[in-house]
Amino acid sequence: MVPLTAFRLHKLLVFPILLFTLSCSSGSRVGHSGELTVAAAADLTNAFEEIGQEFQSSTGTKVVFNFGSSGLLEKQIENGAPIDLFAAANVDYINQLEQKGLITPDTKKVYARGRIILWTLKDSPIRIEKLADLTRPDVKRVAIANPEHAPYGMAARQALERAGLWDSVKSKLVYGENVRQTLQYAQTGNVEVAIVALSLSGQTDGHWILVPEELHNPLDQALGVIKGTKNEAGARAFADFIVGERGQTIMKKYGFTKPQ
């Protein structure tokens, strides 16, 4: 594992906030099985915060989350970030780490399937009911997560392409670093519409509709325990909690379904 100090120097300009969080948590994590560091896709923010609280109540183990885009989190793990468990928004990222020998054998689990939605402010004068509405002249800016490293951004691009709308809409696009930031662009009025995760819609004052699932590849989400973690038992226990009855009940509450 790359020492944290070296990782910080190498990634300081790219991930300053995350690195501060990791450096603060890692000192107490080493040799302390009462805390887990979990890298999780941004669409999981609401669901995992609730799951983490339930897990701590049940086991006494505190879970510290680092939420971000799956692609960037994967790169951080490859560079030695002190992570115990990685929950990605796309199974491909876990597969890639597994191929590189960075996932503990037999810990990969597909735990949920996500959906994308079209989101607008509740009091917006612009009413969006379908993807084709994004081509209207009154829709000047549309936010999606960066499809280069964010699975929900990839799904948004696929949906626009398969609907034959990409060429008409691409000049309007504003890219968020992750799906949570993408939603914030719409919440603050910086864009008229955002294509984001259904899981983030429950605690927002907005209007949203589902994007047809057949327009994009399934958003099957997977997790894995990071090889070399000092708290493998705790990470395995949290993974089991997520895919267990209580964890899945919470995931369903936030709009996730079980992969088919």
Summary of the structure (lengths in Angstrom):
residues: 260
radius of gyration: 18.5
end to end distance: 35.8
largest distance: 58.0
contacts: 918
relative contact order: 0.20
helix: 45%
strand: 22%
